[in-house]
Amino acid sequence: MFNYPFDVFMVPLQIVLFLFTMYLFVIGFCGMWRRGEKKITTPEKKFAVVIAAHNESAVIGQLIENLKSQEYPKELYDVYVIADNCNDNTAEVAEESGAIVCPRFDDTKKSKGFALEWMFERLFEMEKDGKIYDAVAIFDADNLVHPKFLAEMNNRLLKGDTIIQGFLDAKNPYDTWVSGTFAIAFWVIDYVSHLAKTNIGLSAVLGGTGMCITIDVLKKYGWRATCLTEDMEFTMKSLAEGIKTTWAHDAIVYDEKPLTFAQSWTQRKRWAQGQFDVAHRFIPKMLREGWKRKDIRIWDGCIYLLQPHFLMLSSFFIAMSYIQLAAGPMYTNIYTIMPHQLMTGIMIGQYLLPMIILIKVRAKLKSWFYLLLYPLFIYSWIPIIFLGFIHRNEHEWAHTQHTRSMDYDDMIKKRTY
């Protein structure tokens, strides 16, 4: 059965990689369309808009001004800023801009996850004084938000959704090649993962900002998401309980992307560490719950968590391919015996999908030049993933400094012209 010494593990490895690739490939094409939707436009739900901010005086004012301009009744939302362990004037700027400021100081629990958990407890306590909210909308301090964001979330809540992620767009997609390729990566994920899975009934994944969660869910299950990727942790914790994350494609949040490769490297390494941590803690439980509930959405969540492991295995296979090329046959390469049309289709699809998505988001010509550097961004994930695996048990939070200060109108002009 096996013709070469390493076939016993290299053939199964290739089969796993192929099936994994095909699974993601087929799902990705399901994001090339959107289901028709009749939206509920009557504003009913009341929101606590929460911003976790650590030394964000340069950008916090613009976000608050932006949120005050939501096309949603002002009496149906309040803006809260968690001034989390700040040693600058973030609290003063936020208060002057019209937010309700909640200072928090804790020398041991310093991450965004801990800050949100602390804030949610404050919101629960406010109910005793008659301050009752239906849901919490969560943003990062460097964000800007589409004027209809809350109206879109109101629509999803009235249709019964309880955990919702908004469209993750870029605030500065044309500043540098790094922010540009980062923006392309987010646009691709928005379509080939979040929208695609929503179209076929699977669960999206929270993205750290532009999130909306009902108070009832937070009360019943608690937040308890305090690792380096608290958004992914809460997604998987909820999914294991049978609660999926839904996708609000028209609830757009604009996030500041890193300007330099060093900033990008640090941020992505933290994400990789957090994903390995969440995967190793949640996959066993999710596999059991998926079997118990017969819920394919939970198993798909496991596959999502395994993507870094998949990249590590793919890197190992590529390394073995080069070794075999230099040293002679050591294992059977199953890709050489597969239909040529299938392999060609996969190769073309990898480059075709980002192009389709750039058309869909109406990206400027500059993004098409950045697309040439997109493979560099993608392949730079390989060393980052291995470092993330090595440091997966480290939980020290690394703050990303934000300096791209602009108001919503200026941002739209820069993206349009």
LUMZAMI-366783 format. One record per residue (C-alpha): residue number from 1; y, x, z. Coordinates in pm, 1 decimal. Each point is the difference from the previous one (the first is absolute). Example, Ala and Ser with C-alpha at 12.3 -4.5 7.8 and 13.67 -1.06 7.14 Angstrom:
<atoms>
[atom 1; [-450.0; 1230.0; 780.0]]
[atom 2; [344.0; 137.0; -66.0]]
</atoms>
This chain:
<atoms>
[atom 1; [0.0; 0.0; 0.0]]
[atom 2; [240.7; 279.7; 91.3]]
[atom 3; [34.4; 279.1; -257.2]]
[atom 4; [235.9; 232.7; 186.6]]
[atom 5; [10.1; 128.9; 361.0]]
[atom 6; [314.2; -192.6; 104.2]]
[atom 7; [-86.6; -332.2; -167.5]]
[atom 8; [-130.9; -139.8; 328.0]]
[atom 9; [355.2; -39.8; 135.0]]
[atom 10; [224.8; 52.8; -305.3]]
[atom 11; [-144.1; -292.7; -198.4]]
[atom 12; [44.7; -252.8; 286.3]]
[atom 13; [347.7; 143.7; 61.3]]
[atom 14; [99.1; -58.7; -363.0]]
[atom 15; [-135.6; -354.7; 8.1]]
[atom 16; [205.0; -76.7; 313.4]]
[atom 17; [314.0; 150.9; -154.7]]
[atom 18; [-51.4; -192.7; -322.6]]
[atom 19; [-52.6; -334.8; 175.7]]
[atom 20; [301.8; 62.3; 224.2]]
[atom 21; [215.2; 85.9; -301.5]]
[atom 22; [-114.2; -305.2; -195.0]]
[atom 23; [64.4; -226.8; 299.3]]
[atom 24; [359.7; 120.5; 34.3]]
[atom 25; [47.5; 0.9; -378.6]]
[atom 26; [-109.7; -363.4; -46.7]]
[atom 27; [207.5; -119.8; 296.3]]
[atom 28; [302.2; 191.3; -131.9]]
[atom 29; [5.0; -196.2; -325.7]]
[atom 30; [5.9; -323.9; 201.9]]
[atom 31; [356.4; 94.2; 97.2]]
[atom 32; [129.7; -27.5; -356.1]]
[atom 33; [65.1; -374.0; 45.3]]
[atom 34; [128.2; -237.1; 268.2]]
[atom 35; [-120.7; -338.6; 108.0]]
[atom 36; [243.4; -285.0; -54.3]]
[atom 37; [161.0; -121.9; 320.6]]
[atom 38; [212.7; -297.4; 95.4]]
[atom 39; [222.7; 126.9; 277.7]]
[atom 40; [113.6; -190.0; 306.9]]
[atom 41; [376.5; 48.7; 18.5]]
[atom 42; [80.8; -199.7; 314.9]]
[atom 43; [93.4; 249.4; 275.8]]
[atom 44; [-195.0; -81.3; 316.7]]
[atom 45; [-139.6; 312.9; 163.2]]
[atom 46; [203.9; 200.5; 249.9]]
[atom 47; [-22.3; 378.4; -17.7]]
[atom 48; [53.0; 288.4; 237.2]]
[atom 49; [95.1; 282.7; -234.8]]
[atom 50; [-100.6; 324.6; 171.0]]
[atom 51; [111.6; 351.8; -97.4]]
[atom 52; [-152.3; 301.1; 175.0]]
[atom 53; [260.4; 277.9; -9.9]]
[atom 54; [-10.3; 357.0; 133.9]]
[atom 55; [325.4; 189.4; -65.4]]
[atom 56; [84.8; -206.2; -308.7]]
[atom 57; [379.7; -27.7; 31.5]]
[atom 58; [44.8; 115.6; -362.3]]
[atom 59; [-181.4; -299.9; -149.0]]
[atom 60; [-38.3; -276.6; 259.8]]
[atom 61; [339.7; -161.0; -62.5]]
[atom 62; [-65.9; -61.7; -370.3]]
[atom 63; [-332.8; -169.5; 72.7]]
[atom 64; [149.7; -233.1; 261.7]]
[atom 65; [285.7; -97.6; -232.0]]
[atom 66; [-257.8; -60.0; -270.8]]
[atom 67; [-214.2; -219.3; 227.9]]
[atom 68; [302.4; -205.3; 104.5]]
[atom 69; [37.4; -95.9; -367.6]]
[atom 70; [-344.6; -157.8; -29.1]]
[atom 71; [-3.2; -325.5; -196.9]]
[atom 72; [-148.2; -176.0; 298.9]]
[atom 73; [165.1; -206.8; 276.5]]
[atom 74; [158.9; 234.8; 252.7]]
[atom 75; [-116.9; -215.4; 291.4]]
[atom 76; [-361.5; 58.9; -103.9]]
[atom 77; [-10.0; 376.7; 50.7]]
[atom 78; [123.5; 268.0; 239.0]]
[atom 79; [9.8; 374.8; -67.0]]
[atom 80; [-133.0; 228.5; 273.7]]
[atom 81; [22.9; 379.4; -0.8]]
[atom 82; [-227.7; 204.3; 222.7]]
[atom 83; [208.5; 308.6; 76.9]]
[atom 84; [-311.2; 204.2; 70.0]]
[atom 85; [54.5; 324.0; 194.2]]
[atom 86; [328.2; 54.5; -182.5]]
[atom 87; [235.0; 286.2; 83.8]]
[atom 88; [260.0; -91.0; -261.7]]
[atom 89; [221.9; -309.4; -39.8]]
[atom 90; [-258.2; -220.8; -173.8]]
[atom 91; [36.7; -267.6; 270.8]]
[atom 92; [379.1; -9.5; -31.2]]
[atom 93; [-5.1; -20.6; -380.1]]
[atom 94; [-263.3; -275.4; 10.1]]
[atom 95; [191.8; -203.1; 256.3]]
[atom 96; [328.7; 33.7; -190.1]]
[atom 97; [-180.4; -119.0; -313.6]]
[atom 98; [-110.2; -318.2; 174.0]]
[atom 99; [-356.0; 67.1; 114.3]]
[atom 100; [-151.1; -68.6; 341.2]]
[atom 101; [-77.8; 347.8; 132.4]]
[atom 102; [-298.3; 68.1; 226.6]]
[atom 103; [8.6; 359.9; 128.7]]
[atom 104; [-339.8; 150.0; 81.9]]
[atom 105; [-76.3; 333.4; 164.0]]
[atom 106; [-351.8; 131.0; 51.7]]
[atom 107; [-91.0; 368.9; 8.7]]
[atom 108; [-371.8; -58.1; -56.1]]
[atom 109; [-29.7; -293.5; -241.5]]
[atom 110; [224.4; 107.4; -284.9]]
[atom 111; [-140.1; -145.4; -322.1]]
[atom 112; [120.8; -302.4; -194.1]]
[atom 113; [-315.1; -187.4; 99.9]]
[atom 114; [82.2; 30.5; 369.5]]
[atom 115; [360.9; -106.0; -65.5]]
[atom 116; [-113.0; -315.4; -182.0]]
[atom 117; [-251.2; -86.2; 271.3]]
[atom 118; [276.1; 30.9; 259.8]]
[atom 119; [233.9; -220.0; -206.0]]
[atom 120; [-258.0; -272.5; -56.3]]
[atom 121; [-46.8; -29.5; 375.2]]
[atom 122; [377.8; -48.7; 33.7]]
[atom 123; [-11.8; -279.5; -259.8]]
[atom 124; [-280.6; -176.1; 187.5]]
[atom 125; [205.2; 13.3; 319.1]]
[atom 126; [301.8; -150.6; -178.0]]
[atom 127; [-194.9; -322.7; -52.0]]
[atom 128; [50.9; -77.3; 370.1]]
[atom 129; [372.6; -26.8; -74.3]]
[atom 130; [-55.1; -219.9; -305.7]]
[atom 131; [25.6; 280.4; -259.6]]
[atom 132; [-299.2; -92.2; -214.3]]
[atom 133; [-91.0; 155.2; -335.5]]
[atom 134; [-269.1; -89.8; -250.3]]
[atom 135; [-46.4; 348.5; -142.2]]
[atom 136; [114.5; 359.7; 12.8]]
[atom 137; [128.3; 183.4; -309.1]]
[atom 138; [-18.4; 378.4; 36.2]]
[atom 139; [206.5; 263.7; -179.7]]
[atom 140; [69.1; 373.5; 18.2]]
[atom 141; [357.9; 107.9; 61.5]]
[atom 142; [38.5; 163.5; -342.8]]
[atom 143; [-86.6; -320.0; -189.8]]
[atom 144; [199.2; -246.1; -203.3]]
[atom 145; [-130.5; -352.3; -54.4]]
[atom 146; [11.5; -252.9; -283.1]]
[atom 147; [229.4; -296.1; 89.3]]
[atom 148; [-288.7; -246.4; -33.1]]
[atom 149; [-245.1; 194.6; 217.6]]
[atom 150; [-3.6; -243.5; 292.6]]
[atom 151; [-7.2; -300.7; -233.1]]
[atom 152; [-309.2; 145.1; -168.7]]
[atom 153; [-166.2; 61.8; 334.9]]
[atom 154; [87.6; -352.8; 110.2]]
[atom 155; [-181.4; -125.0; -310.2]]
[atom 156; [-313.8; 200.8; 84.9]]
[atom 157; [4.6; -107.9; 365.2]]
[atom 158; [32.1; -367.4; -91.6]]
[atom 159; [-307.5; 42.0; -220.5]]
[atom 160; [-199.8; 120.6; 298.1]]
[atom 161; [10.6; 379.4; -32.9]]
[atom 162; [25.3; 186.6; 328.6]]
[atom 163; [18.8; 370.4; -95.2]]
[atom 164; [204.9; 77.0; -310.1]]
[atom 165; [111.9; 314.7; -180.0]]
[atom 166; [303.9; 5.2; -227.1]]
[atom 167; [39.7; 195.6; -324.7]]
[atom 168; [54.0; 369.5; 81.5]]
[atom 169; [269.6; 130.0; -232.0]]
[atom 170; [205.2; 321.2; 0.3]]
[atom 171; [358.7; 30.9; 114.5]]
[atom 172; [50.2; 330.3; -185.2]]
[atom 173; [-247.5; 22.8; -292.2]]
[atom 174; [227.4; 218.0; -213.0]]
[atom 175; [131.6; 258.2; 249.9]]
[atom 176; [-256.5; 278.5; -53.1]]
[atom 177; [-336.9; 41.9; -169.6]]
[atom 178; [-162.3; -31.3; 344.1]]
[atom 179; [162.5; -333.2; 85.5]]
[atom 180; [-65.9; -106.0; -360.0]]
[atom 181; [-373.4; 70.1; 4.0]]
[atom 182; [-22.1; -147.6; 350.9]]
[atom 183; [160.6; -319.4; -134.8]]
[atom 184; [-247.3; -14.3; -289.7]]
[atom 185; [-287.6; 35.9; 246.9]]
[atom 186; [128.9; -293.5; 206.4]]
[atom 187; [54.1; -217.6; -307.0]]
[atom 188; [-354.4; 75.1; -115.0]]
[atom 189; [-147.0; -87.6; 342.0]]
[atom 190; [206.8; -320.6; 11.9]]
[atom 191; [-166.0; -120.3; -318.7]]
[atom 192; [-347.7; 155.3; -19.3]]
[atom 193; [-78.9; -49.2; 369.9]]
[atom 194; [215.0; -259.3; 179.9]]
[atom 195; [68.4; -246.0; -282.3]]
[atom 196; [-341.7; 54.7; -156.4]]
[atom 197; [-186.5; -75.4; 321.9]]
[atom 198; [218.3; -301.5; 73.0]]
[atom 199; [-80.0; -138.2; -346.3]]
[atom 200; [-374.1; 9.8; 69.0]]
[atom 201; [7.2; -107.8; 365.0]]
[atom 202; [-35.4; 337.4; 174.5]]
[atom 203; [234.2; 138.6; 266.2]]
[atom 204; [310.0; 207.6; -61.2]]
[atom 205; [96.8; 271.9; 250.3]]
[atom 206; [316.0; 19.9; 210.5]]
[atom 207; [235.1; 274.6; -114.7]]
[atom 208; [200.4; 81.2; 313.4]]
[atom 209; [311.9; -186.0; -106.4]]
[atom 210; [77.8; -333.7; -164.1]]
[atom 211; [-269.4; -154.2; 219.7]]
[atom 212; [-7.2; -349.8; 146.5]]
[atom 213; [-235.7; -107.6; 281.0]]
[atom 214; [-8.5; -331.9; 182.6]]
[atom 215; [68.3; -3.7; 371.7]]
[atom 216; [-321.7; -195.8; 51.5]]
[atom 217; [-211.1; 282.5; -147.7]]
[atom 218; [180.5; 262.0; 207.6]]
[atom 219; [-54.5; -202.9; 317.1]]
[atom 220; [-365.0; -75.1; -65.3]]
[atom 221; [-117.5; 342.7; -116.6]]
[atom 222; [274.1; 229.5; 127.2]]
[atom 223; [160.7; 280.6; -197.6]]
[atom 224; [-190.8; 297.8; 143.1]]
[atom 225; [72.8; 209.7; -308.4]]
[atom 226; [146.5; 329.6; 112.8]]
[atom 227; [-158.2; 272.1; -214.6]]
[atom 228; [178.0; 198.7; -274.2]]
[atom 229; [-58.1; -286.3; -246.7]]
[atom 230; [58.0; -302.7; 220.3]]
[atom 231; [32.1; -228.5; -303.6]]
[atom 232; [-349.6; 84.7; -126.7]]
[atom 233; [-141.9; -20.4; 351.6]]
[atom 234; [135.0; -352.9; 49.8]]
[atom 235; [-119.9; -103.5; -348.7]]
[atom 236; [-357.1; 107.7; 70.1]]
[atom 237; [-1.1; -129.9; 356.4]]
[atom 238; [107.9; -340.7; -130.9]]
[atom 239; [-240.7; 11.9; -294.6]]
[atom 240; [-288.2; 59.2; 239.1]]
[atom 241; [105.5; -327.6; 164.6]]
[atom 242; [-14.1; -175.0; -337.5]]
[atom 243; [378.2; -3.8; -58.2]]
[atom 244; [103.2; 140.8; -337.3]]
[atom 245; [338.2; 139.6; -97.1]]
[atom 246; [163.8; -191.7; -284.8]]
[atom 247; [246.8; 132.1; -255.7]]
[atom 248; [349.1; -137.6; -63.5]]
[atom 249; [86.5; 153.1; -338.0]]
[atom 250; [359.5; -126.6; -5.4]]
[atom 251; [84.5; 101.1; 358.9]]
[atom 252; [132.9; 343.3; -90.7]]
[atom 253; [82.7; 282.2; 239.3]]
[atom 254; [155.3; 325.2; -123.5]]
[atom 255; [-119.8; 308.4; 186.8]]
[atom 256; [154.8; 347.2; -8.5]]
[atom 257; [-243.4; 245.3; -162.0]]
[atom 258; [-9.0; 372.3; 88.2]]
[atom 259; [231.9; 220.6; -202.5]]
[atom 260; [-192.9; 326.4; 31.2]]
[atom 261; [-364.1; 95.6; -40.5]]
[atom 262; [-6.0; 133.4; 357.9]]
[atom 263; [113.1; -339.0; 137.0]]
[atom 264; [-254.5; -173.9; -220.7]]
[atom 265; [-276.4; 234.5; 118.9]]
[atom 266; [76.0; -62.4; 369.8]]
[atom 267; [14.3; -377.4; -40.1]]
[atom 268; [-319.8; -23.0; -202.8]]
[atom 269; [-186.9; 231.4; 238.1]]
[atom 270; [88.4; -238.0; 283.5]]
[atom 271; [-128.6; -293.7; -206.6]]
[atom 272; [-323.7; 186.9; -75.7]]
[atom 273; [-53.7; 84.6; 367.6]]
[atom 274; [60.1; -362.0; 94.7]]
[atom 275; [-233.1; -140.6; -267.6]]
[atom 276; [-287.1; 227.3; 104.1]]
[atom 277; [60.9; -98.6; 361.6]]
[atom 278; [0.0; -372.9; -80.3]]
[atom 279; [-304.1; 33.6; -227.7]]
[atom 280; [-211.6; 176.0; 257.4]]
[atom 281; [92.0; -249.7; 272.4]]
[atom 282; [-15.5; -325.0; -197.3]]
[atom 283; [-258.4; 32.4; -278.2]]
[atom 284; [-307.0; -43.1; 226.7]]
[atom 285; [146.7; -317.7; 150.8]]
[atom 286; [114.7; -129.7; -338.8]]
[atom 287; [-343.8; 53.8; -153.7]]
[atom 288; [-156.0; -202.5; 282.3]]
[atom 289; [262.0; -275.3; -24.3]]
[atom 290; [-26.0; -8.7; -379.2]]
[atom 291; [-374.3; -59.0; 28.2]]
[atom 292; [39.2; -248.5; 283.6]]
[atom 293; [270.3; -202.3; -176.4]]
[atom 294; [-135.0; 61.7; -353.5]]
[atom 295; [359.4; 83.2; -89.1]]
[atom 296; [42.9; 227.5; -301.2]]
[atom 297; [367.0; 50.6; 91.2]]
[atom 298; [-103.9; 200.9; 305.2]]
[atom 299; [-234.7; 219.5; -204.8]]
[atom 300; [278.3; 55.5; -252.5]]
[atom 301; [217.9; 114.1; 291.4]]
[atom 302; [-267.3; 260.1; 79.4]]
[atom 303; [11.2; 122.9; -359.4]]
[atom 304; [379.2; 29.2; 25.6]]
[atom 305; [-33.2; 212.9; 313.1]]
[atom 306; [-256.9; 222.7; -173.1]]
[atom 307; [233.2; 101.1; -283.6]]
[atom 308; [89.8; 338.0; 159.8]]
[atom 309; [-371.6; 71.4; 47.3]]
[atom 310; [-50.5; -89.3; -364.9]]
[atom 311; [269.0; 250.5; -101.8]]
[atom 312; [-167.3; 270.7; 208.2]]
[atom 313; [-336.2; -68.9; -167.2]]
[atom 314; [166.4; -3.3; -342.7]]
[atom 315; [158.6; 338.0; 73.3]]
[atom 316; [-340.1; 137.2; 101.5]]
[atom 317; [-153.2; -130.0; -323.9]]
[atom 318; [276.2; 159.5; -208.2]]
[atom 319; [-54.2; 332.9; 179.0]]
[atom 320; [-375.4; -23.0; -65.7]]
[atom 321; [71.5; -73.2; -367.7]]
[atom 322; [192.3; 325.1; -32.8]]
[atom 323; [-273.2; 191.2; 181.6]]
[atom 324; [-263.1; -147.6; -232.5]]
[atom 325; [214.4; 88.8; -301.3]]
[atom 326; [11.7; 361.9; 113.2]]
[atom 327; [-350.5; 43.1; 143.7]]
[atom 328; [-209.3; -223.3; -224.9]]
[atom 329; [-178.3; -335.3; 53.8]]
[atom 330; [-60.9; -88.6; 366.2]]
[atom 331; [7.4; -382.2; -13.4]]
[atom 332; [-5.0; -286.9; -248.2]]
[atom 333; [345.7; -118.6; -97.9]]
[atom 334; [-46.9; -375.7; -40.0]]
[atom 335; [340.2; -38.4; -166.0]]
[atom 336; [-128.1; 182.6; -309.5]]
[atom 337; [-267.2; -265.4; -56.0]]
[atom 338; [226.7; -303.9; 52.7]]
[atom 339; [142.3; -196.1; -296.2]]
[atom 340; [284.5; 193.7; -156.0]]
[atom 341; [209.0; -317.6; -36.1]]
[atom 342; [-22.1; -72.6; 373.6]]
[atom 343; [115.5; 346.6; 105.9]]
[atom 344; [278.2; -3.0; -259.5]]
[atom 345; [116.4; -341.2; 124.9]]
[atom 346; [17.5; 125.4; 359.0]]
[atom 347; [198.5; 308.4; -100.7]]
[atom 348; [247.6; -204.1; -206.2]]
[atom 349; [31.1; -263.1; 272.7]]
[atom 350; [107.7; 258.5; 259.1]]
[atom 351; [310.2; 73.3; -206.9]]
[atom 352; [48.3; -344.6; -151.3]]
[atom 353; [32.6; -191.1; 330.1]]
[atom 354; [306.2; 196.4; 126.9]]
[atom 355; [167.8; -47.2; -339.3]]
[atom 356; [-53.9; -376.4; 9.0]]
[atom 357; [138.9; -11.8; 351.4]]
[atom 358; [312.1; 197.9; -92.9]]
[atom 359; [64.4; -265.4; -263.0]]
[atom 360; [-58.1; -277.5; 254.2]]
[atom 361; [250.5; 143.2; 250.7]]
[atom 362; [246.2; 73.2; -281.7]]
[atom 363; [25.2; 364.2; 100.2]]
[atom 364; [273.6; 212.3; -150.8]]
[atom 365; [-72.9; 273.1; -254.4]]
[atom 366; [11.8; 258.4; 280.7]]
[atom 367; [-318.5; -144.9; 148.9]]
[atom 368; [-181.2; 60.1; -327.9]]
[atom 369; [90.0; 370.0; 27.5]]
[atom 370; [-118.4; -2.4; 362.7]]
[atom 371; [-327.9; -147.6; -125.2]]
[atom 372; [-72.7; 339.5; -158.0]]
[atom 373; [6.7; 149.1; 351.1]]
[atom 374; [-197.0; -287.9; 151.4]]
[atom 375; [-336.6; 184.3; -32.3]]
[atom 376; [148.1; 284.0; 209.2]]
[atom 377; [85.4; -252.0; 271.7]]
[atom 378; [-349.6; -151.2; -16.9]]
[atom 379; [-189.9; 331.8; 8.9]]
[atom 380; [216.1; 128.9; 285.5]]
[atom 381; [-178.1; -263.4; 209.2]]
[atom 382; [-316.2; 215.6; -6.2]]
[atom 383; [111.7; 272.0; 247.0]]
[atom 384; [190.9; -261.8; 201.4]]
[atom 385; [-315.2; -210.6; 41.7]]
[atom 386; [-202.7; 298.7; 122.0]]
[atom 387; [275.1; 91.9; 248.5]]
[atom 388; [16.1; -362.6; 112.8]]
[atom 389; [-374.0; 6.0; 65.4]]
[atom 390; [22.1; 323.2; 199.0]]
[atom 391; [288.8; -133.7; 211.7]]
[atom 392; [-120.6; -363.1; 16.9]]
[atom 393; [-17.5; 0.0; 379.8]]
[atom 394; [358.7; 118.7; 43.7]]
[atom 395; [247.4; -277.8; 74.5]]
[atom 396; [337.5; 170.9; 23.4]]
[atom 397; [263.1; -203.7; -182.2]]
[atom 398; [217.8; 184.4; -254.2]]
[atom 399; [333.5; -173.2; -58.9]]
[atom 400; [131.4; -10.4; -357.7]]
[atom 401; [375.1; 49.7; -15.6]]
[atom 402; [180.7; -253.4; -219.6]]
[atom 403; [337.1; 75.7; -155.6]]
[atom 404; [20.9; -212.3; -318.1]]
[atom 405; [278.2; -231.2; 112.8]]
[atom 406; [97.0; -278.2; -243.1]]
[atom 407; [55.5; -371.8; 6.0]]
[atom 408; [-212.5; -250.3; -190.8]]
[atom 409; [242.3; -52.1; -288.9]]
[atom 410; [37.8; 375.1; -59.8]]
[atom 411; [-376.4; 42.6; 1.9]]
[atom 412; [-51.3; -274.5; -260.5]]
[atom 413; [269.2; 154.5; -222.6]]
[atom 414; [-163.7; 344.6; 18.2]]
[atom 415; [-339.0; -149.6; -86.1]]
[atom 416; [136.1; -206.8; -289.1]]
[atom 417; [245.9; 223.3; -180.1]]
</atoms>
